[in-house]
Amino acid sequence: MDLPAVDVLIPARNAARTLEAAVRSTLAQTAPNLRVIVIDDGSTDDTPAVLDRLTAQDARVQRLRLPGLGIAAAMNAGLALATAPLVARLDADDLSAPDRHARQLRHLVGNPACVACSGAHIEIDRDGNPTGILHQPGANVLPDPAFLPAREPPLTQPFFMARRAALVAVGGYRPLPVSEDSDLYWRLTALGRLDNLSDILGRYRMHAGSISSASIRHGRQMALWSQLAALSAQRRRAGRPDLPLGATPVAPAPSDADLSDQVAQMARAMALTATEATWLAQAVAAKLMELAGYRPFELTAADVAFVTRHLACDPPQAALPHLAKMRAATAARLLRARRWAEAMELGQGLRAEVCLRAATNRLYWTKRRA
């Protein structure tokens, strides 16, 4: 099978430590018809010097310098330079498997109804050592923007590949501060399937220095904006006007503001109905728990109070078993951290043996990984 060309977009900011390895993992692909576009978005470290070396050594590497406009603007700038029929994404601290492109390209060529795909990955730590975790999202997960939290299209961002025409048709990335990928995926679902391959496509670096894992503050922002993207998808599916995500300036709430205040502020800015505002608060609470289950940050006492308060407001019956499992797992993690009061509050209403079993399982697997 003749495989089409692909342009690989790598956004980078202060990525001198990992960028070269990321680029070289792309250049080493078994499907060699590619170009690498690195968007240096305002780096102040040695990233420009790394790029000087890479562009001098391989003509397939191109660079674009931006003054720190943010991830969405960086990706859109790279997309504007892309000419290949397929566009791939790679983060500057992750690594593509040598046959990643070949597997994804064959899938897209053989499945015309599929507009984008991603796949499985191995998790590595800051130094590139495997953590023992294999992330393999379900291949047949049906996205549901109205669930709690929203069942987002489960495509891992660093190993995303899509048809350029589809990306252009939906307008590229909207300028959300975080979760711009989730918002893009929801809009792409209107054009065709988003598939997950069972193949391991690369290595995903999970460390406290990454944007999505840097702090609980970032976790709150991810929970809020990812669920706003889902609410936006709900409106489009119902034939209602879309939320003005990225178009309406919203003054950021203070970093120490209660999450309830942040959600209420956003509900006012987006002119949400009372029903939408209630769903948003519940979905953000549920998403925050989900993120705390695998990101290297813990919920604070205020976060736990927010979660318990809003998930007590009659969530849909279909979501109850899922929410109970997440509450048990998050309570177990808090128990392991000796956060007794927060664990007890989060575990209210759950059967004690469920929390105990979750805590035991988490401790068991932690010991196995160690």
VOBA-1610 file (N, C-alpha, C; in pm, whole numbers, padded with zeros to 5 digits, always signed):
BEGIN
Met+00084-00119+00000Met+00000+00000+00000Met+00088+00124+00000Asp+00063+00215-00094Asp+00133+00343-00094Asp+00072+00432+00012Leu+00155+00477+00104Leu+00105+00557+00215Leu+00121+00705+00184Pro+00019+00786+00215Pro+00027+00929+00186Pro+00125+01001+00278Ala+00158+01123+00240Ala+00249+01205+00320Ala+00178+01257+00444Val+00256+01289+00544Val+00202+01345+00668Val+00291+01457+00717Asp+00229+01565+00762Asp+00300+01673+00830Asp+00280+01655+00980Val+00391+01658+01054Val+00388+01637+01198Val+00407+01771+01268Leu+00311+01809+01351Leu+00318+01935+01424Leu+00363+01908+01568Ile+00471+01974+01608Ile+00523+01959+01744Ile+00529+02096+01809Pro+00435+02130+01896Pro+00443+02258+01969Pro+00544+02246+02081Ala+00625+02348+02099Ala+00731+02341+02201Ala+00747+02474+02271Arg+00759+02469+02400Arg+00795+02588+02479Arg+00887+02542+02591Asn+01009+02591+02590Asn+01109+02552+02691Asn+01121+02400+02700Ala+01140+02339+02583Ala+01145+02192+02574Ala+01282+02141+02535Ala+01387+02217+02566Ala+01522+02179+02522Ala+01563+02042+02572Arg+01513+02002+02687Arg+01556+01876+02748Arg+01503+01755+02670Thr+01388+01765+02608Thr+01324+01648+02548Thr+01295+01662+02399Leu+01308+01781+02345Leu+01264+01805+02207Leu+01339+01721+02105Glu+01471+01712+02118Glu+01548+01640+02017Glu+01505+01494+02008Ala+01482+01431+02122Ala+01440+01291+02121Ala+01302+01277+02055Ala+01214+01372+02081Ala+01081+01368+02021Ala+01091+01379+01868Val+01171+01475+01821Val+01185+01495+01677Val+01249+01372+01611Arg+01353+01320+01674Arg+01423+01204+01614Arg+01334+01081+01613Ser+01245+01067+01707Ser+01151+00954+01704Ser+01057+00966+01585Thr+01034+01088+01541Thr+00950+01110+01423Thr+01030+01086+01295Leu+01149+01136+01289Leu+01232+01118+01169Leu+01264+00971+01144Ala+01258+00889+01249Ala+01292+00747+01236Ala+01173+00661+01195Gln+01062+00722+01154Gln+00943+00646+01118Gln+00969+00554+00999Thr+00905+00437+01001Thr+00917+00345+00889Thr+00839+00393+00767Ala+00746+00483+00786Ala+00677+00550+00676Ala+00743+00687+00660Pro+00841+00699+00571Pro+00932+00814+00572Pro+00881+00940+00503Asn+00765+00935+00438Asn+00716+01050+00362Asn+00653+01150+00459Leu+00738+01229+00521Leu+00690+01317+00626Leu+00770+01447+00631Arg+00712+01542+00701Arg+00778+01667+00734Arg+00746+01700+00878Val+00844+01754+00951Val+00825+01789+01091Val+00826+01941+01103Ile+00718+01995+01155Ile+00707+02139+01177Ile+00706+02163+01328Val+00813+02220+01380Val+00822+02250+01523Val+00783+02395+01544Ile+00683+02418+01627Ile+00638+02554+01657Ile+00695+02593+01793Asp+00798+02676+01792Asp+00860+02723+01916Asp+00781+02844+01964Asp+00701+02821+02068Asp+00609+02926+02114Asp+00667+03003+02233Gly+00768+03086+02202Gly+00821+03176+02305Gly+00916+03113+02403Ser+00994+03016+02361Ser+01089+02951+02452Ser+01196+03049+02499Thr+01236+03033+02625Thr+01344+03115+02681Thr+01464+03029+02723Asp+01458+02899+02694Asp+01570+02810+02726Asp+01649+02783+02598Asp+01711+02667+02588Asp+01794+02635+02471Asp+01717+02569+02357Thr+01585+02576+02360Thr+01506+02518+02251Thr+01547+02572+02114Pro+01570+02703+02096Pro+01613+02751+01964Pro+01745+02689+01918Ala+01837+02668+02010Ala+01965+02606+01972Ala+01945+02461+01929Val+01856+02390+01999Val+01826+02252+01961Val+01767+02250+01820Leu+01679+02344+01791Leu+01618+02351+01659Leu+01719+02388+01551Asp+01814+02474+01584Asp+01920+02508+01488Asp+01994+02382+01445Arg+02024+02299+01542Arg+02098+02176+01514Arg+02014+02078+01431Leu+01888+02064+01466Leu+01802+01968+01396Leu+01773+02011+01253Thr+01746+02139+01231Thr+01717+02185+01096Thr+01840+02178+01007Ala+01959+02196+01066Ala+02082+02186+00988Ala+02113+02043+00948Gln+02069+01949+01029Gln+02101+01808+01004Gln+02000+01739+00914Asp+01875+01785+00910Asp+01772+01716+00833Asp+01675+01819+00774Ala+01668+01823+00641Ala+01585+01921+00572Ala+01435+01898+00595Arg+01399+01781+00649Arg+01257+01755+00675Arg+01207+01830+00798Val+01298+01887+00876Val+01260+01960+00997Val+01249+02108+00964Gln+01135+02167+00993Gln+01114+02310+00976Gln+01072+02370+01108Arg+01096+02497+01122Arg+01066+02563+01248Arg+00981+02687+01225Leu+00905+02720+01327Leu+00825+02842+01326Leu+00836+02903+01464Arg+00865+03030+01470Arg+00884+03097+01599Arg+00764+03188+01627Leu+00702+03169+01744Leu+00592+03253+01789Leu+00628+03316+01923Pro+00564+03427+01959Pro+00602+03499+02082Pro+00529+03453+02207Gly+00488+03327+02214Gly+00420+03279+02334Gly+00270+03304+02328Leu+00205+03254+02224Leu+00063+03281+02202Leu-00027+03173+02261Gly+00031+03062+02307Gly-00050+02954+02363Gly-00062+02837+02268Ile-00104+02723+02323Ile-00101+02598+02249Ile-00196+02599+02130Ala-00316+02655+02145Ala-00411+02654+02034Ala-00358+02737+01918Ala-00304+02855+01947Ala-00249+02940+01841Ala-00128+02874+01776Ala-00046+02806+01855Ala+00071+02737+01800Ala+00028+02626+01704Met-00072+02549+01743Met-00119+02440+01657Met-00182+02495+01530Asn-00259+02602+01541Asn-00321+02660+01422Asn-00216+02718+01328Ala-00110+02776+01384Ala-00002+02829+01299Ala+00067+02715+01225Gly+00088+02604+01293Gly+00148+02489+01227Gly+00055+02430+01123Leu-00074+02426+01153Leu-00172+02373+01059Leu-00177+02458+00932Ala-00158+02588+00948Ala-00159+02678+00831Ala-00042+02650+00737Leu+00067+02596+00790Leu+00183+02562+00707Leu+00173+02423+00648Ala+00084+02341+00701Ala+00075+02202+00656Ala+00016+02194+00515Thr+00070+02105+00435Thr+00020+02082+00300Thr-00013+01935+00274Ala+00036+01846+00357Ala+00012+01703+00339Ala-00135+01670+00366Pro-00186+01563+00308Pro-00326+01527+00332Pro-00355+01481+00475Leu-00251+01436+00545Leu-00265+01394+00685Leu-00178+01480+00774Val-00228+01507+00893Val-00155+01586+00992Val-00147+01507+01122Ala-00027+01494+01176Ala-00007+01424+01302Ala+00037+01522+01409Arg+00013+01485+01533Arg+00052+01566+01647Arg+00152+01486+01730Leu+00250+01554+01786Leu+00337+01494+01886Leu+00378+01604+01982Asp+00370+01577+02111Asp+00417+01674+02209Asp+00569+01667+02220Ala+00629+01777+02262Ala+00775+01789+02262Ala+00842+01705+02368Asp+00765+01641+02457Asp+00827+01555+02558Asp+00784+01410+02544Asp+00720+01375+02431Asp+00676+01238+02410Asp+00751+01176+02292Leu+00737+01045+02274Leu+00813+00971+02174Leu+00720+00884+02091Ser+00733+00893+01959Ser+00656+00806+01870Ser+00727+00674+01849Ala+00650+00565+01847Ala+00706+00435+01811Ala+00745+00438+01663Pro+00846+00361+01622Pro+00894+00368+01483Pro+00787+00340+01379Asp+00690+00253+01411Asp+00586+00220+01313Asp+00455+00292+01340Arg+00459+00396+01422Arg+00336+00469+01455Arg+00266+00520+01329His+00338+00595+01246His+00276+00654+01128His+00225+00549+01032Ala+00302+00444+01011Ala+00260+00340+00917Ala+00127+00279+00961Arg+00113+00252+01090Arg-00010+00191+01141Arg-00128+00287+01125Gln-00109+00413+01163Gln-00219+00509+01153Gln-00255+00540+01008Leu-00155+00554+00923Leu-00182+00583+00783Leu-00257+00469+00715Arg-00217+00346+00744Arg-00289+00232+00686Arg-00434+00231+00733His-00455+00265+00859His-00592+00266+00911His-00675+00374+00842Leu-00621+00493+00826Leu-00696+00602+00765Leu-00722+00576+00617Val-00623+00520+00548Val-00642+00488+00406Val-00750+00380+00390Gly-00750+00282+00478Gly-00845+00172+00467Gly-00982+00200+00525Asn-00998+00315+00593Asn-01126+00349+00657Asn-01164+00492+00622Pro-01221+00514+00506Pro-01252+00650+00462Pro-01349+00724+00553Ala-01432+00651+00630Ala-01526+00717+00720Ala-01459+00769+00847Cys-01335+00728+00870Cys-01260+00773+00988Cys-01186+00903+00954Val-01208+01007+01034Val-01143+01136+01008Val-01020+01157+01095Ala-01009+01082+01204Ala-00894+01097+01294Ala-00878+00972+01377Cys-00757+00949+01426Cys-00733+00832+01510Cys-00616+00858+01605Ser-00614+00777+01709Ser-00501+00774+01802Ser-00485+00628+01843Gly-00425+00603+01958Gly-00407+00464+01996Gly-00349+00449+02135Ala-00295+00333+02162Ala-00242+00300+02293Ala-00102+00360+02312His-00061+00372+02436His+00075+00420+02463His+00125+00365+02595Ile+00256+00363+02607Ile+00324+00327+02731Ile+00357+00455+02806Glu+00333+00456+02934Glu+00364+00574+03015Glu+00509+00569+03063Ile+00577+00682+03054Ile+00714+00693+03104Ile+00722+00810+03202Asp+00828+00810+03284Asp+00843+00918+03380Asp+00931+01029+03321Arg+00967+01122+03404Arg+01042+01239+03359Arg+01172+01201+03289Asp+01235+01094+03335Asp+01364+01053+03280Asp+01351+00950+03167Gly+01228+00922+03126Gly+01207+00829+03016Gly+01195+00684+03056Asn+01188+00656+03185Asn+01176+00517+03232Asn+01029+00475+03236Pro+00995+00356+03188Pro+00856+00310+03193Pro+00805+00305+03337Thr+00683+00351+03357Thr+00623+00348+03491Thr+00551+00216+03517Gly+00537+00134+03413Gly+00463+00009+03428Gly+00318+00020+03389Ile+00276+00138+03340Ile+00136+00160+03302Ile+00123+00160+03151Leu+00031+00079+03101Leu-00005+00077+02960Leu-00144+00136+02948His-00155+00244+02871His-00286+00308+02852His-00343+00260+02719Gln-00455+00191+02725Gln-00516+00137+02604Gln-00664+00173+02604Pro-00700+00290+02549Pro-00840+00332+02548Pro-00925+00239+02465Gly-01053+00232+02500Gly-01143+00144+02430Gly-01160+00182+02284Ala-01169+00081+02198Ala-01180+00107+02054Ala-01322+00143+02014Asn-01421+00106+02095Asn-01560+00128+02057Asn-01634+00214+02159Val-01564+00309+02219Val-01628+00398+02315Val-01715+00498+02240Leu-01843+00504+02277Leu-01935+00597+02211Leu-01933+00729+02287Pro-01883+00836+02227Pro-01879+00965+02297Pro-02018+01010+02338Asp-02030+01062+02457Asp-02159+01110+02508Asp-02135+01240+02583Pro-02167+01355+02522Pro-02138+01482+02588Pro-02228+01511+02706Ala-02336+01435+02726Ala-02429+01462+02834Ala-02406+01375+02956Phe-02311+01282+02952Phe-02285+01194+03065Phe-02213+01273+03174Leu-02194+01211+03291Leu-02123+01276+03402Leu-02003+01191+03444Pro-01878+01242+03425Pro-01847+01353+03337Pro-01868+01312+03192Ala-01859+01407+03101Ala-01882+01375+02960Ala-01789+01263+02915Arg-01842+01169+02838Arg-01760+01065+02778Arg-01698+01123+02652Glu-01579+01175+02666Glu-01513+01243+02556Glu-01456+01142+02456Pro-01442+01182+02331Pro-01372+01094+02237Pro-01233+01063+02294Pro-01202+00935+02322Pro-01083+00903+02402Pro-00954+00895+02321Leu-00926+00999+02245Leu-00803+01001+02166Leu-00691+01069+02245Thr-00580+01000+02261Thr-00466+01057+02330Thr-00401+01163+02240Gln-00389+01284+02293Gln-00348+01398+02212Gln-00212+01383+02144Pro-00106+01339+02213Pro+00026+01336+02147Pro+00035+01239+02031Phe-00058+01144+02020Phe-00052+01044+01913Phe-00171+01057+01818Phe-00223+01178+01810Phe-00337+01212+01726Phe-00292+01228+01580Met-00372+01174+01487Met-00350+01195+01345Met-00486+01216+01280Ala-00496+01312+01189Ala-00625+01345+01130Ala-00608+01387+00985Arg-00718+01384+00914Arg-00719+01436+00778Arg-00715+01588+00784Arg-00621+01646+00709Arg-00607+01792+00714Arg-00735+01861+00671Ala-00804+01806+00571Ala-00928+01868+00523Ala-01032+01877+00635Ala-01037+01774+00720Ala-01133+01775+00831Ala-01096+01881+00934Leu-00966+01892+00963Leu-00922+01994+01059Leu-00955+02134+01009Val-00935+02156+00881Val-00964+02287+00823Val-01116+02312+00823Ala-01193+02208+00793Ala-01338+02223+00784Ala-01401+02265+00916Val-01345+02219+01029Val-01404+02256+01159Val-01339+02381+01217Gly-01246+02442+01144Gly-01186+02566+01191Gly-01065+02551+01280Gly-01006+02430+01284Gly-00887+02410+01367Gly-00918+02419+01514Tyr-00818+02461+01589Tyr-00832+02469+01735Tyr-00894+02602+01776Arg-00984+02597+01873Arg-01036+02721+01931Arg-00947+02759+02049Pro-00933+02889+02076Pro-00835+02934+02177Pro-00881+02916+02321Leu-00902+02790+02360Leu-00929+02760+02500Leu-00797+02756+02576Pro-00797+02793+02703Pro-00672+02788+02780Pro-00621+02646+02802Val-00711+02550+02813Val-00679+02407+02823Val-00791+02330+02756Ser-00772+02198+02737Ser-00873+02110+02680Ser-00913+02151+02538Glu-00822+02221+02469Glu-00849+02257+02330Glu-00857+02133+02241Asp-00790+02026+02282Asp-00796+01902+02205Asp-00934+01838+02216Ser-00990+01834+02337Ser-01122+01777+02357Ser-01227+01853+02276Asp-01219+01984+02279Asp-01312+02066+02202Asp-01301+02036+02053Leu-01178+02019+02003Leu-01157+01985+01862Leu-01219+01849+01830Tyr-01199+01751+01916Tyr-01250+01617+01891Tyr-01403+01618+01880Trp-01469+01690+01970Trp-01615+01697+01965Trp-01661+01753+01831Arg-01593+01854+01781Arg-01634+01914+01653Arg-01605+01821+01535Leu-01497+01742+01546Leu-01465+01647+01439Leu-01567+01533+01431Thr-01633+01500+01543Thr-01730+01390+01540Thr-01846+01419+01445Ala-01868+01545+01411Ala-01975+01578+01316Ala-01938+01539+01173Leu-01809+01511+01148Leu-01763+01482+01013Leu-01738+01333+00989Gly-01721+01255+01093Gly-01692+01114+01074Gly-01645+01049+01203Arg-01595+00927+01190Arg-01552+00849+01307Arg-01418+00897+01359Leu-01402+00883+01491Leu-01273+00901+01556Leu-01237+00766+01617Asp-01132+00702+01565Asp-01100+00566+01604Asp-00977+00559+01693Asn-00972+00455+01773Asn-00854+00424+01853Asn-00796+00291+01807Leu-00669+00290+01779Leu-00601+00166+01744Leu-00557+00095+01872Ser-00557-00036+01867Ser-00508-00113+01982Ser-00356-00114+01988Asp-00290-00072+01878Asp-00145-00072+01873Asp-00084+00033+01966Ile+00033+00000+02021Ile+00108+00097+02101Ile+00179+00193+02005Leu+00141+00319+02009Leu+00192+00418+01914Leu+00309+00499+01967Gly+00337+00489+02096Gly+00449+00566+02149Gly+00457+00565+02299Arg+00537+00657+02348Arg+00561+00669+02492Arg+00521+00809+02538Tyr+00436+00811+02638Tyr+00376+00935+02689Tyr+00441+00968+02822Arg+00500+01087+02829Arg+00573+01125+02950Arg+00478+01186+03052Met+00462+01119+03166Met+00377+01167+03275Met+00466+01216+03388His+00465+01346+03410His+00549+01402+03516His+00487+01531+03566Ala+00526+01571+03684Ala+00464+01688+03747Ala+00493+01816+03672Gly+00591+01819+03585Gly+00624+01941+03512Gly+00541+01962+03388Ser+00462+01862+03345Ser+00380+01880+03226Ser+00265+01975+03257Ile+00214+02037+03152Ile+00108+02137+03171Ile-00013+02075+03239Ser-00055+01959+03192Ser-00177+01899+03243Ser-00160+01839+03382Ser-00037+01821+03427Ser-00015+01759+03557Ser+00053+01852+03656Ala+00069+01979+03618Ala+00154+02066+03697Ala+00099+02092+03837Ser-00032+02101+03853Ser-00087+02134+03983Ser-00236+02108+03983Ile-00293+02108+04102Ile-00437+02094+04114Ile-00506+02213+04049Arg-00441+02327+04045Arg-00501+02443+03977Arg-00524+02412+03829His-00425+02351+03765His-00442+02312+03626His-00551+02204+03613Gly-00557+02116+03712Gly-00661+02013+03710Gly-00800+02074+03712Arg-00818+02177+03794Arg-00949+02245+03798Arg-00982+02306+03664Gln-00882+02369+03601Gln-00906+02431+03470Gln-00940+02326+03364Met-00870+02212+03368Met-00902+02105+03273Met-01043+02054+03295Ala-01082+02036+03422Ala-01216+01989+03451Ala-01321+02087+03399Leu-01298+02215+03421Leu-01395+02317+03380Leu-01406+02327+03228Trp-01293+02343+03160Trp-01297+02368+03016Trp-01333+02243+02936Ser-01294+02125+02984Ser-01333+02004+02911Ser-01484+01985+02914Gln-01546+02017+03026Gln-01691+02000+03036Gln-01765+02113+02964Leu-01705+02231+02956Leu-01764+02336+02872Leu-01761+02294+02724Ala-01653+02229+02683Ala-01645+02179+02545Ala-01755+02076+02520Ala-01781+01991+02619Ala-01888+01892+02605Ala-02025+01958+02601Leu-02044+02060+02684Leu-02171+02133+02683Leu-02191+02202+02548Ser-02084+02251+02492Ser-02089+02309+02358Ser-02135+02204+02257Ala-02083+02082+02269Ala-02124+01973+02180Ala-02271+01938+02201Gln-02319+01943+02326Gln-02461+01918+02351Gln-02547+02017+02274Arg-02508+02142+02277Arg-02586+02245+02207Arg-02587+02221+02057Arg-02473+02191+02001Arg-02467+02169+01855Arg-02553+02051+01815Arg-02549+01943+01894Arg-02627+01824+01861Arg-02776+01851+01871Ala-02814+01945+01955Ala-02955+01980+01970Ala-02998+02089+01871Gly-02906+02132+01785Gly-02939+02235+01688Gly-02949+02374+01748Arg-02887+02395+01864Arg-02892+02525+01931Arg-02763+02601+01905Pro-02762+02732+01928Pro-02639+02809+01907Pro-02526+02758+01994Asp-02407+02751+01936Asp-02289+02701+02006Asp-02248+02799+02115Leu-02177+02745+02215Leu-02117+02833+02315Leu-02002+02911+02249Pro-01984+03035+02287Pro-01877+03117+02226Pro-01741+03088+02289Leu-01699+02963+02288Leu-01572+02926+02350Leu-01457+02991+02274Gly-01376+03064+02345Gly-01262+03131+02283Gly-01296+03265+02223Ala-01425+03294+02205Ala-01465+03421+02145Ala-01508+03523+02250Thr-01550+03474+02366Thr-01593+03563+02473Thr-01484+03576+02577Pro-01425+03695+02592Pro-01320+03711+02695Pro-01377+03687+02834Val-01308+03605+02911Val-01349+03574+03047Val-01233+03605+03140Ala-01252+03700+03228Ala-01145+03733+03322Ala-01121+03615+03414Pro-00995+03570+03427Pro-00969+03452+03510Pro-01000+03478+03656Ala-01058+03378+03720Ala-01083+03388+03864Ala-00951+03379+03938Pro-00942+03435+04057Pro-00819+03423+04136Pro-00781+03276+04154Ser-00650+03251+04160Ser-00604+03112+04168Ser-00654+03040+04292Asp-00686+03116+04397Asp-00734+03053+04519Asp-00887+03057+04529Ala-00954+03098+04419Ala-01100+03106+04422Ala-01160+02967+04432Asp-01272+02957+04505Asp-01343+02830+04515Asp-01390+02789+04376Leu-01385+02659+04347Leu-01425+02612+04215Leu-01571+02645+04186Ser-01654+02651+04290Ser-01794+02690+04270Ser-01802+02830+04212Asp-01715+02920+04261Asp-01715+03057+04209Asp-01670+03060+04064Gln-01571+02977+04030Gln-01523+02973+03892Gln-01631+02920+03798Val-01701+02815+03841Val-01808+02759+03758Val-01921+02862+03742Ala-01958+02928+03851Ala-02065+03028+03844Ala-02026+03144+03754Gln-01899+03187+03763Gln-01851+03295+03677Gln-01862+03255+03530Met-01824+03132+03498Met-01829+03087+03360Met-01973+03072+03313Ala-02062+03026+03401Ala-02203+03014+03364Ala-02261+03149+03327Arg-02224+03253+03400Arg-02272+03388+03367Arg-02212+03437+03236Ala-02081+03415+03218Ala-02014+03464+03097Ala-02069+03398+02971Met-02108+03270+02983Met-02159+03196+02867Met-02311+03200+02857Ala-02374+03273+02949Ala-02521+03287+02950Ala-02589+03150+02949Leu-02545+03061+03038Leu-02603+02929+03046Leu-02742+02933+03109Thr-02826+02840+03069Thr-02955+02824+03135Thr-02932+02762+03273Ala-03035+02764+03356Ala-03022+02707+03490Ala-02992+02557+03480Thr-03055+02488+03386Thr-03030+02344+03369Thr-02886+02321+03325Glu-02836+02401+03231Glu-02699+02387+03185Glu-02600+02415+03297Ala-02628+02517+03378Ala-02537+02553+03487Ala-02529+02441+03590Thr-02644+02377+03619Thr-02644+02265+03713Thr-02564+02149+03657Trp-02587+02116+03530Trp-02512+02006+03468Trp-02363+02036+03470Leu-02325+02160+03439Leu-02184+02196+03434Leu-02118+02175+03570Ala-02182+02220+03677Ala-02124+02204+03811Ala-02106+02056+03844Gln-02207+01973+03813Gln-02195+01831+03841Gln-02086+01766+03755Ala-02081+01804+03628Ala-01983+01743+03537Ala-01841+01783+03576Val-01821+01908+03617Val-01688+01952+03660Val-01646+01875+03785Ala-01738+01855+03877Ala-01707+01778+03999Ala-01665+01636+03963Ala-01739+01574+03872Ala-01707+01437+03833Ala-01575+01431+03758Lys-01550+01527+03670Lys-01426+01527+03592Lys-01305+01550+03682Leu-01320+01635+03782Leu-01209+01661+03873Leu-01169+01533+03946Met-01269+01455+03987Met-01239+01326+04050Met-01166+01233+03953Glu-01213+01230+03829Glu-01151+01143+03730Glu-01005+01181+03709Leu-00977+01310+03696Leu-00840+01355+03676Leu-00751+01322+03795Ala-00807+01337+03915Ala-00730+01308+04036Ala-00696+01160+04047Gly-00764+01078+03969Gly-00736+00935+03974Gly-00607+00896+03906Tyr-00556+00980+03813Tyr-00433+00940+03743Tyr-00332+01052+03726Arg-00367+01175+03762Arg-00271+01284+03755Arg-00195+01295+03888Pro-00071+01348+03885Pro+00008+01354+04009Pro-00025+01475+04095Phe-00154+01492+04123Phe-00194+01593+04221Phe-00311+01539+04300Glu-00335+01597+04418Glu-00443+01552+04505Glu-00548+01661+04519Leu-00672+01620+04541Leu-00778+01715+04571Leu-00753+01780+04706Thr-00785+01909+04716Thr-00778+01977+04844Thr-00910+01957+04918Ala-00912+02001+05044Ala-01036+01990+05122Ala-01148+02068+05054Ala-01116+02185+04996Ala-01218+02264+04925Ala-01268+02191+04801Asp-01178+02121+04732Asp-01220+02044+04614Asp-01314+01931+04654Val-01279+01861+04761Val-01364+01752+04808Val-01503+01805+04846Ala-01506+01921+04913Ala-01635+01980+04950Ala-01716+02015+04825Phe-01649+02066+04721Phe-01716+02099+04595Phe-01775+01974+04532Val-01695+01867+04527Val-01740+01742+04466Val-01861+01685+04539Thr-01851+01674+04671Thr-01960+01613+04747Thr-02086+01699+04740Arg-02070+01830+04739Arg-02186+01919+04734Arg-02262+01905+04601His-02189+01903+04491His-02257+01905+04362His-02299+01766+04314Leu-02232+01662+04359Leu-02275+01529+04319Leu-02387+01475+04408Ala-02427+01555+04507Ala-02544+01519+04588Ala-02672+01575+04527Cys-02660+01645+04413Cys-02774+01714+04352Cys-02841+01629+04246Asp-02879+01507+04281Asp-02957+01419+04193Asp-02898+01404+04054Pro-02778+01348+04043Pro-02724+01322+03909Pro-02806+01214+03840Pro-02798+01203+03707Pro-02877+01102+03635Pro-02850+00961+03687Gln-02955+00881+03692Gln-02942+00745+03746Gln-02839+00663+03670Ala-02831+00683+03538Ala-02738+00604+03457Ala-02594+00627+03496Ala-02564+00744+03553Ala-02427+00778+03587Ala-02388+00734+03728Leu-02485+00693+03808Leu-02457+00666+03949Leu-02351+00557+03971Pro-02359+00441+03905Pro-02254+00340+03929Pro-02116+00390+03892His-02105+00463+03782His-01976+00517+03739His-01923+00618+03841Leu-02011+00706+03888Leu-01969+00806+03986Leu-01928+00740+04118Ala-02001+00635+04158Ala-01968+00567+04283Ala-01829+00504+04276Lys-01795+00443+04161Lys-01664+00383+04145Lys-01555+00490+04153Met-01577+00603+04087Met-01477+00709+04089Met-01460+00767+04230Arg-01571+00783+04302Arg-01562+00835+04439Arg-01486+00738+04528Ala-01512+00609+04510Ala-01442+00509+04591Ala-01292+00511+04560Ala-01257+00518+04433Ala-01116+00518+04395Ala-01045+00644+04444Thr-01112+00757+04433Thr-01050+00883+04477Thr-01039+00886+04629Ala-01141+00835+04699Ala-01133+00827+04845Ala-01019+00736+04888Ala-00997+00627+04813Ala-00887+00537+04845Ala-00753+00606+04828Arg-00741+00687+04725Arg-00615+00759+04703Arg-00590+00858+04817Leu-00697+00924+04863Leu-00683+01016+04975Leu-00648+00941+05103Leu-00703+00821+05120Leu-00666+00739+05236Leu-00518+00705+05232Arg-00470+00670+05114Arg-00328+00635+05101Arg-00240+00754+05136Ala-00290+00875+05106Ala-00214+00997+05139Ala-00239+01041+05283Arg-00310+00959+05360Arg-00343+00988+05499Arg-00426+01116+05514Arg-00509+01142+05415Arg-00600+01256+05420Arg-00735+01201+05470Trp-00738+01170+05598Trp-00850+01096+05654Trp-00982+01170+05640Ala-00985+01298+05678Ala-01111+01373+05679Ala-01169+01384+05537Glu-01082+01418+05441Glu-01131+01432+05303Glu-01178+01298+05247Ala-01105+01190+05280Ala-01145+01057+05232Ala-01281+01018+05288Met-01303+01047+05417Met-01431+01014+05479Met-01544+01095+05416Glu-01518+01223+05390Glu-01623+01308+05331Glu-01656+01261+05190Leu-01555+01230+05112Leu-01579+01186+04975Leu-01647+01049+04973Gly-01621+00966+05073Gly-01677+00833+05077Gly-01815+00825+05137Gln-01872+00938+05179Gln-02006+00936+05238Gln-02107+00883+05138Gly-02191+00794+05186Gly-02295+00737+05100Gly-02250+00613+05026Leu-02122+00582+05032Leu-02073+00460+04968Leu-02061+00350+05072Arg-02076+00228+05029Arg-02059+00116+05120Arg-01913+00109+05164Ala-01892+00089+05292Ala-01756+00093+05348Ala-01666-00009+05280Glu-01721-00128+05246Glu-01634-00229+05187Glu-01589-00190+05047Val-01668-00106+04978Val-01627-00061+04845Val-01502+00026+04857Cys-01506+00120+04953Cys-01389+00207+04974Cys-01269+00124+05019Leu-01292+00028+05107Leu-01182-00052+05156Leu-01122-00135+05044Arg-01208-00194+04961Arg-01158-00274+04849Arg-01077-00187+04753Ala-01128-00066+04724Ala-01056+00023+04634Ala-00921+00061+04693Ala-00921+00090+04824Ala-00795+00126+04888Ala-00696+00010+04885Thr-00745-00110+04912Thr-00659-00227+04912Thr-00601-00252+04773Asn-00687-00244+04671Asn-00640-00266+04534Asn-00535-00164+04495Arg-00558-00036+04530Arg-00463+00067+04492Arg-00329+00046+04561Leu-00333+00009+04691Leu-00209-00018+04762Leu-00137-00139+04703Tyr-00215-00240+04664Tyr-00155-00361+04606Tyr-00082-00327+04477Trp-00149-00254+04388Trp-00086-00223+04259Trp+00029-00125+04275Thr+00019-00037+04375Thr+00132+00053+04400Thr+00255-00026+04440Lys+00238-00127+04525Lys+00350-00210+04565Lys+00404-00290+04448Arg+00313-00340+04361Arg+00358-00416+04245Arg+00443-00329+04154Arg+00401-00202+04131Arg+00477-00112+04044Arg+00611-00075+04106Ala+00613-00060+04240Ala+00738-00025+04306Ala+00838-00139+04297
//
